[in-house]
Amino acid sequence: SNLIIRPICLSIYQIYLSIYLSTCLSVYLSVYLSIYLSIYLSIYLSVYLSVYLSIYLSICPPSFFVFFSTAFLSIFFSIISAQHFSSSILKLTLVLYSLTGAHLF
């Protein structure tokens, strides 16, 4: 009798543990990744693009820069939105950079 109940309890426990871990990990990872990626990418994009834009503006002519920045932003935004990591902060950052790049010249 004990030999029959023990595997049943073990399998029920394994099912419960797998469901619990999968739901907790999926919720935790989705929330953590969305918050972390939105904050990290917005800070990284603001710092990196400001330094990169200042260096690139001093080297390249303005017409080529406008073309390159528009192409870069559209490609980057399509990659981000295709991977479902497009948060409102990231969209706002990209829109602000595209507007700033368009109004520089």
C-alpha positions in Angstrom: 0.0 0.0 0.0 2.8 2.4 0.9 4.7 1.5 -2.3 1.7 2.5 -4.4 0.9 5.8 -2.6 4.5 7.1 -2.6 5.0 7.3 -6.4 1.6 8.9 -6.8 2.5 11.6 -4.2 5.8 12.1 -5.8 4.3 12.6 -9.3 1.7 15.0 -7.9 4.5 16.9 -6.2 6.5 17.0 -9.4 3.6 18.3 -11.4 2.8 20.9 -8.8 6.5 22.0 -8.6 6.8 22.2 -12.4 3.6 24.3 -12.7 4.6 26.5 -9.8 8.1 27.1 -11.2 7.0 27.7 -14.7 4.4 30.3 -13.7 6.6 32.0 -11.2 9.6 32.1 -13.4 7.7 33.3 -16.4 6.0 36.1 -14.5 9.2 37.1 -12.7 11.3 37.0 -15.8 8.8 38.9 -17.9 8.5 41.7 -15.3 12.2 41.8 -14.6 13.2 41.8 -18.2 10.7 44.5 -19.1 11.7 46.8 -16.3 15.4 46.1 -16.6 15.5 46.4 -20.4 13.5 49.5 -20.5 15.7 51.3 -17.9 19.0 49.8 -19.2 18.2 50.4 -22.8 17.0 54.0 -22.3 20.1 54.9 -20.3 22.4 53.1 -22.6 20.8 54.6 -25.7 20.8 58.1 -24.3 24.5 57.9 -23.3 25.7 56.0 -26.3 23.8 57.9 -28.9 24.7 61.3 -27.4 28.4 60.4 -27.5 28.2 58.7 -30.8 26.2 61.5 -32.4 28.6 64.2 -31.2 31.6 62.3 -32.5 29.9 61.4 -35.8 28.6 64.9 -36.4 32.1 66.3 -36.1 33.5 63.8 -38.7 30.7 63.2 -41.3 28.8 65.8 -43.4 25.3 66.6 -42.2 23.4 65.2 -45.2 25.0 61.8 -44.9 24.4 61.9 -41.1 20.7 62.5 -41.5 20.3 59.6 -43.9 22.4 57.3 -41.7 20.6 58.2 -38.5 17.2 57.8 -40.0 18.1 54.4 -41.4 19.8 53.3 -38.2 16.8 54.3 -36.0 14.3 52.6 -38.3 16.3 49.4 -38.4 16.9 49.4 -34.7 13.3 50.2 -33.9 12.0 47.4 -36.1 14.4 44.9 -34.4 13.3 46.0 -31.0 9.6 45.9 -31.8 10.0 42.5 -33.5 11.4 41.0 -30.3 8.6 42.5 -28.2 10.9 44.5 -26.0 9.5 47.9 -27.2 8.6 49.7 -24.0 7.2 53.2 -23.9 10.5 54.6 -22.5 12.4 53.1 -25.4 9.9 54.3 -28.0 10.0 57.7 -26.5 13.8 57.7 -26.5 13.9 56.7 -30.1 11.3 59.2 -31.2 13.1 62.0 -29.4 16.4 61.0 -31.0 14.8 60.9 -34.5 13.1 64.3 -33.9 16.4 65.8 -32.6 18.3 64.3 -35.6 15.8 65.7 -38.0 15.7 69.2 -36.5 19.5 69.5 -36.3 19.7 70.5 -39.9 
